[in-house]
Amino acid sequence: MEFQLLIVTVKSDLTDKIVKVAKKSGAPGSTILPAHGTGIHEAKSFFGLELDITTDMIIFLLEEHLVDPVLEAVGKAGEFNKPGTGIAFVLPVMKVVGLQAQIPHFQRMLKRHDISSGISKHHMIQKP
């Protein structure tokens, strides 16, 4: 199995919604980190004071065949087609340790998506 990292930055009020749709689309879980960022859009202000709108970074480690359905679901749920709502991007993962308990989940999801045939690569590092 090959893995990829899906990273989503979104306003904190959408975090639960994003995690829920990602899990429904095959993600086994996530890591959520509080974040702060800047963008091309001006920060919202109130009487000259900048309002601090909290942002979360949600990280999903996914089997490569689950990335597209999860990314699509996250993009729709977060309304990323609108400016300033959030972004999601994918990075390759070279090696993974500690996923042995999640492998059955990935196998079930792959069978459900009817893409399990032909997957013979296994790049997980196993302890002796």
LINKA-V803996 format. One record per pair of residues at least 24 apart in sequence whose C-alpha atoms are under 7 Angstrom apart, sorted by the first residue. I is the first residue (numbers start at 0). J is the second residue. D is the distance in Angstrom with one decimal. If there is no record, write none. Layout:
i-><I	I>
j-><J	J>
d-><D	D>
This chain:
i-><0	0	0	0	0	0	1	1	1	1	1	2	2	2	2	2	2	3	3	3	3	3	3	3	3	4	4	4	4	4	4	4	4	5	5	5	5	5	5	5	6	6	6	6	6	6	6	7	7	7	7	7	7	8	8	8	8	8	8	8	9	9	9	9	9	9	10	10	10	10	11	11	11	13	14	17	17	17	20	20	21	21	21	24	24	24	25	25	25	26	26	26	28	29	29	29	30	30	30	31	31	31	31	32	32	40	62	94	94	94	95	95	96	96	96>
j-><62	118	119	120	121	122	62	63	120	121	122	60	61	62	63	91	92	60	61	62	63	89	90	91	92	58	59	60	61	89	90	91	92	58	59	60	87	88	89	90	56	57	58	59	87	88	89	56	57	58	86	87	88	54	55	56	57	85	86	87	54	55	56	84	85	86	53	54	55	85	53	54	55	77	55	73	76	77	72	73	69	72	73	68	69	72	65	69	108	59	61	69	59	57	58	59	57	58	59	55	56	57	58	56	57	83	105	122	123	124	123	124	123	124	125>
d-><6.6	6.8	6.9	5.0	4.3	6.1	5.8	5.7	6.8	6.5	6.2	6.7	5.4	4.4	5.0	6.9	5.6	6.0	5.4	6.3	5.6	6.6	5.8	4.7	5.1	6.9	5.8	4.8	6.2	5.5	5.1	6.2	6.4	5.9	5.1	6.4	6.9	5.8	4.5	6.6	6.8	5.8	4.7	6.4	5.5	5.4	6.2	5.6	5.0	6.4	5.8	4.2	6.6	6.7	5.7	4.5	6.3	5.4	5.5	6.4	5.5	5.5	6.6	6.5	4.5	6.8	6.0	4.3	6.1	7.0	5.7	5.0	5.4	6.9	6.9	5.7	6.3	6.6	6.2	6.5	5.3	6.5	6.2	6.1	5.2	6.9	6.4	6.6	6.0	6.9	6.4	6.9	6.7	6.4	5.5	4.9	5.7	5.1	6.8	6.5	5.7	4.5	6.4	5.1	6.4	6.9	6.8	6.3	6.0	6.7	5.2	6.0	6.3	5.5	6.9>
